[in-house]
């Protein structure tokens, strides 16, 4: 029986992808990389800051550590967070299930970014468990963040449903033994969601009937 709902953040709860792109574009420009197209950025949707940083340090010889480059990008991104808008249906699903289910966030973004977005939209009180990518060793599609979420929720993986907008995120949830609902957006609609237990156009489609079918 489904007892917990676990949400990705970027592209699932909040429309952050364009702001992540702006922040990375500016951070890379400050390090001498003038060309970083949105199509290039899309290759990283569903992965992590660590992946972007390590790739550019390796390929372009940036004279910073991974941590330093991520901090530079994050400083820019944090200033953009007031511009973040929620995805369609977020407050509907949280209000619908907050009394029935345990709710958690499991995001590849760093914890302080996640908490800042939840706070600015008045969502913090919905989530007793909030995990960022800097709180685990392995990044999605590795299941570590979802296994940590279910452990903190004290609910078996098979009784949890994850909501993800990307292929790597969906695979992370499935690799952890959870049910997984894909919520593709304009940036991830071509990802492979063949392992999804259900695919919906938005969180507005999620109701008790859908969860019971999983």
N, C-alpha and C positions, 0 to 999 in steps of 0.2 A: 504494500500500500504506500502511495506517495506521501511522504511526510515533510519533505524539504524542497525548496526551489533555490537553485544557485545560478546567479547571473554573471555573465561576462559584463564588462562595463563599456569599453570602446566599441561603438557601433551596435550595441545591444540595448544598453540603458541610455547612453548619451551619444550624440552625434559629434564625435571628437576628431574624426580622421583628418578633416581639412586643417584643423588647428595643429595636430601633430605634424602634418606636412609643413605648415608654415614655420613651425618651430625648428624642425630639422633643416629646412632649406636655409633659414637664417644662421643656424649654428654651423652648418657646413660652409656657408659663404664666409663666415668669420674665420674659417680655417682654410680659406683659399680655394674652395670647391664651388665654382660658379654655376655648374650645371647639375641640377638635381630635379628632374622632371617629376610630375605627379604620377606618370606611368611607372617610373622607377620606384617611387614610394609605395605604390600599390602592391609591389612584390613583397613588401614587409607587413602588410595588413594581416593581423592575427599572430604576429610573432612578438618581438620585444625591442625595447631601446637597446638592449645589449647586443642583439643581432645587427641592428643598423650600425651601431658604433664600431663593433669589431670588424664588420665588412669594410667600412670606409677607412679605418685605421690601417687595415691590411692592404687595401687596393690603392689608396691614395697617399699613403705615407704620412698621415696626420701625426704630428709630434705631441700627442696627448695620450694619456691612458684611457682605457674604456670608461672608467669612472669619471674622469675629468670631462670627457666629451659629453657623456650623458648629463652631467651636472650643468654644463653650459646650455645644452638643449632644454633641460628641465626648467632652468631659470626663465628662459624665453616662454616656454609653454605655460608656466604658472601664471604669468601676466595675461595670458589669453583665456584662462579658464572662465572669467566672467561672461565670455561670449558663448560658452557651451550651452546647447539646447538639448532637451531630453528627446529620446526617440518616441515614436507614436505608441501610445498605450501603456507607458511606464507606470504612471500613477494609478491607472485603472487596475492593472494586474496586482500591484502592491496592496492597494486598498481591498481588492477582492479576496486576497489570500493571506493577509497579515495575521488574521485570527486563526486560520486553519493550518498554516504551514510555518515551519522555520524558514527564514530567508537569509541568504548569504550572497556576498559578492566575491568572485574569484577572477581577478583581472591581471593581465600582463603588465599594466601600468604600475608605477610605484605607488605604495600605500598613500603617501601624502597627496599625490595627484587624485587618487580615487576619493579619499576623504574630503578633499577640497570641493570636488564636484558634487558629492552627496550633500555636503553641508550647504552649498550655495543654492541647491534646489530643495532643501528641506527634507531630504530622504534618509538622513543618518539614523533616525530612530527606527526605521523599518528593519535594519540589518544588525543582528547581534554578532554576526561574523563578517568581517571585511578583510580580505587578503589581497595584497599587491604582489607583483612579480618579484619585488626585492625581498620578499619574505620566504622565498623558496630557492633551492639551488638550481633546479631544472625548469626550463620554460616550456610552455605549450608547443608541440603536442604531447610532451611528457605529462603524465597524469598527476605529478606531485601536488600541484596547487589544489586540484579537486579532491585528492585523497586527504590533504590537510583540512580542507573545508568540511568534508564529511566527518572527520575525526573530531573537529571542534564542535560541530553540530550534534555529535553523538548519535548519528543516524546512519544506518547501513547504506552503502553506495547504491544498491538496487532500489532503495526507497527515496532516492534523490533524483530530481530532474534538473538538468543544466540547460541554460538558454545561451546560445552562441550564434554569432553572425559570420564566423569564419571557419574554414576547413580545419586549420590547426587547433582552434579552440574546441570544435566539435570532437575531433579525434582525442584530445586530452580528456574530455569528459567520458567518452566511450572507453578509453583505455583505463579509466578509473572504475569502470563497472557501473556507471550511472546511465540512466535514460538521458537522451539529449534531443532537444528541439532546436532546429536551425531556424534562424530569423535573418535570411539574407538581406543585404541592402544593396544600393547601387554600386558599391565598391567591391562587394564580395559575391555577387550573384553568379559568377562563373566558377566559384570554388566547388570542390567535390563534397557534396553533402549526402553521399550514398549510404553512409552509416547512420544517418539521422533516424530517430524513431518517428519524427514528424517534422514537416517543414511548413512554416506559416509565413504569411506576408507581413504580419506585425504582431505585437504582443496583445493587441485587441482581440485576436482570435483564440486566445488561450482561456479556456473555462474548465469547469469540473469535468464535463463530458470528454474533452480532449485528454485531460490527464488520466482519466479512468481507462482510456483506450490504450495507453502506453504499456 
